[in-house]
């Protein structure tokens, strides 16, 4: 059973969603020193005390992480950092970006 489970919906192509996941993993790998490898549409990653995977489908990204005994006290920090990172990347790449101004109504 995973210690961390995050699911984020998206409307990207699988290729774009995988690129987003890879970008997130690259940033986390630098910070937490882990290695990752793709197996189909699943990015698996590992380091001492942390095993996880990110599954990419046509509508969602699902993260599952199992933490070792020494990493469990940092669960909240991991969830916060990973969740914010995914949300930020999705906001930057999703079609219909919320930063666009709505069209003005004609009277």
Buried (B, 14 or more C-beta within 10 A) or exposed (E): EBBBEBEBEBEBEEEBBBBBBBBBBEBBBEEBEBEBEBEEBBBBBEBEBBBBBBBBEEEEBBBBBBBEEEBEEBEEEBBEBBBEBBEEBBEEBBEEEEEEEEEEEEE
